[in-house]
Amino acid sequence: MISLNNKRILLGVSGSIAAYKSAELVRRLKEANAEVRVVLTKGGAEFVTPLTFQALSGNPAHTNLLDTETEAAMGHIELARWADAILIAPASANFIARLAQGRADDLLSAICLATSSTVAIAPAMNQQMWANAATQENLQQLKQRDILQFGPGDGNQACGETGPGRMLEASQLAAHVAEIFETGLLSEDTVLLIAGPTQEAIDPVRYLSNRSSGKMGYAIAQAAAEAGAKVILISGPTSLATPPRVERINVRSAQQMFDAVMQHVAHSDIFISAAAVADYRPVRIAGQKIKKTEDTLTLELQRNPDILAEVAALKNAPFTVGFAAETENLEQYAREKLARKGIDMIAANLVGEDIAFEADENTLLVLTAENKQPLARASKFILGRQLIDIIAKQKYNVSI
Ligand code: PMT
């Protein structure tokens, strides 16, 4: 069973009879848990109506570049940014030629030009059109620009001829889309990750905690699993689903998180500390619910173990990545933490109203002793993948 958990797939449909298979493709992508938006060229909409794709994808199907209503809601730039990957299926000979020329005279071609995400095509055309030197030259150009090509298959064609040019089946295409995210960069590694908040009990019903939702850490866990790593996620209390192929261990307090980390760290190659671990816990946990008899209440607190620093200090420490959540002086404070905790890398984030804690988006400044790499504001899933790429490159000595 393929997984496209939390992936945003933009499906482009250009003018070819194979467009009828694209309706099935939307279903396959959705079954794999992708969010799907469909953009049709004028030719594509001649074969299957936008309404069909709207019903199957659960999102409005897009067709026009210069439609004021569409541009105001989600225009070509937003769609280009929204997509984690773009698949054009079917990609007709005409659309391939326009893509090779870098045209932006309709919505789908403009999106392809405006995106920084992976673009893939699933060619579909008559076998003579496929064999034509013009088509083959166009395909060469697209390959040089890192545009992926899925298929075509060989066999009977709608025009009655036989040969190469058949669009691959929906299930094959969905599997290829999933492979885009399977980088294999960490296939040799075990990644131990802590995420979410901790809860420090005051009495049987109250605790000290923080605003961490776990989203950042879970997104990194998912990206690490997609990069082929064995992933152990030690999680504070969250409402999030465990990403596919990730082993999750639930804890509540910082001390429990520390104990679980120490139990697993010896077999880990990489340790990532995205959790918001409470620095202090109450010295005493009341056995019964504390009654409000006084006007003021004083809690005595004691330091929790610094999990990240303790891992970094181990004799055979894994490659250790910390986070820094700051409200000011981001780089300076993060650099101080990098040095003080003796870790290999730190991902710093500025805490704001709609960013970092609880939010779906974040920005990161990734620092090592020698380097810095800012990661622009994006969904935590995109940032998780970017961070895993950087960790893999750094660990395997490819300069960042
Ligand atoms: O969970 P989300 O809602 O998605 O929000 C994400 C996040 C903002 C929580 C995340 O991106 C983040 O910044 N996590 C670290 C938060 C934090 O506690 O930062 P800090 O600067 O206080 O701690 C520095 C580092 O030491 C962190 O890696 C932390 O995990 C670690 N630490 C801190 C205290 C402690 N006792 N043990 C630790 O290991």
Residues whose N, C-alpha, C, O or C-beta is under 5 A from the ligand:
A	BS01	PMT	G196 R211 S212 S213 G214 K215 M216 G217 S273 A274 A275 A276 V277 A278 D279 N304 P305 D306 I307 L308 G322 F323 A324 A325 N349 A356 F357 E358 A359
